Amino acid sequence: MLTHPSAFTMAIGTIGPGLAIGIIGAAALIAMARNPENSSKIQITMIIAIAFAEAIAIYALVVALILKFVS
């Protein structure tokens, strides 16, 4: 049995969003390099996508806090 399930939850719950944010940033930079005149639209879309990916990590934080204080 795990001694700290909340720590395990945060570790697993932040790997996906971290990778997603890196991929989103790399794809946006490539798109801006290929099409500089649309960089403002690309940047806005990138920020929205990063916010959605970061929401997953926040959900993992909420679950970890519930595990820490309830169990």
Contact map, one row per residue, 1 for C-alpha under 8 A:
11100000000000000000000000000000000000000000000000000000000000000000000
11111000000000000000000000000000000000000000000000000000000000000000000
11111000000000000000000000000000000000000000000000000000000000000000000
01111111000000000000000000000000000000000000000000000000000000000000000
01111111100000000000000000000000000000000000000000000000000000010011000
00011111110000000000000000000000000000000000000000000000000000111011000
00011111111000000000000000000000000000000000000000000000000000010000000
00011111111100000000000000000000000000000000000000000000000000000000000
00001111111110000000000000000000000000000000000000000000000110110000000
00000111111111000000000000000000000000000000000000000000100110010000000
00000011111111100000000000000000000000000000000000000000000000000000000
00000001111111110000000000000000000000000000000000000000000000000000000
00000000111111111000000000000000000000000000000000000001100110000000000
00000000011111111100000000000000000000000000000000000001100100000000000
00000000001111111110000000000000000000000000000000000000000000000000000
00000000000111111111000000000000000000000000000000000000000000000000000
00000000000011111111100000000000000000000000000000001101100000000000000
00000000000001111111110000000000000000000000000000000000000000000000000
00000000000000111111111000000000000000000000000000000000000000000000000
00000000000000011111111100000000000000000000000001001000000000000000000
00000000000000001111111110000000000000000000000001001100000000000000000
00000000000000000111111111000000000000000000000000000000000000000000000
00000000000000000011111111100000000000000000000000000000000000000000000
00000000000000000001111111110000000000000000010011000000000000000000000
00000000000000000000111111111000000000000000010000000000000000000000000
00000000000000000000011111111100000000000000000000000000000000000000000
00000000000000000000001111111110000000000000000000000000000000000000000
00000000000000000000000111111111000000000110010000000000000000000000000
00000000000000000000000011111111100000000000000000000000000000000000000
00000000000000000000000001111111110000000000000000000000000000000000000
00000000000000000000000000111111111100100100000000000000000000000000000
00000000000000000000000000011111111111100100000000000000000000000000000
00000000000000000000000000001111111100000000000000000000000000000000000
00000000000000000000000000000111111100000000000000000000000000000000000
00000000000000000000000000000011111111100000000000000000000000000000000
00000000000000000000000000000011111111100000000000000000000000000000000
00000000000000000000000000000001001111110000000000000000000000000000000
00000000000000000000000000000001001111111100000000000000000000000000000
00000000000000000000000000000011001111111110000000000000000000000000000
00000000000000000000000000000000000011111111000000000000000000000000000
00000000000000000000000000000000000001111111100000000000000000000000000
00000000000000000000000000010011000001111111110000000000000000000000000
00000000000000000000000000010000000000111111111000000000000000000000000
00000000000000000000000000000000000000011111111100000000000000000000000
00000000000000000000000000000000000000001111111110000000000000000000000
00000000000000000000000110010000000000000111111111000000000000000000000
00000000000000000000000000000000000000000011111111100000000000000000000
00000000000000000000000000000000000000000001111111110000000000000000000
00000000000000000000000100000000000000000000111111111000000000000000000
00000000000000000001100100000000000000000000011111111100000000000000000
00000000000000000000000000000000000000000000001111111110000000000000000
00000000000000000000000000000000000000000000000111111111000000000000000
00000000000000001001100000000000000000000000000011111111100000000000000
00000000000000001000100000000000000000000000000001111111110000000000000
00000000000000000000000000000000000000000000000000111111111000000000000
00000000000011001000000000000000000000000000000000011111111100000000000
00000000010011001000000000000000000000000000000000001111111110000000000
00000000000000000000000000000000000000000000000000000111111111000000000
00000000000000000000000000000000000000000000000000000011111111100000000
00000000110011000000000000000000000000000000000000000001111111110000000
00000000110010000000000000000000000000000000000000000000111111111000000
00000000000000000000000000000000000000000000000000000000011111111100000
00000100100000000000000000000000000000000000000000000000001111111110000
00001110110000000000000000000000000000000000000000000000000111111111000
00000100000000000000000000000000000000000000000000000000000011111111100
00000000000000000000000000000000000000000000000000000000000001111111111
00001100000000000000000000000000000000000000000000000000000000111111111
00001100000000000000000000000000000000000000000000000000000000011111111
00000000000000000000000000000000000000000000000000000000000000001111111
00000000000000000000000000000000000000000000000000000000000000000111111
00000000000000000000000000000000000000000000000000000000000000000111111
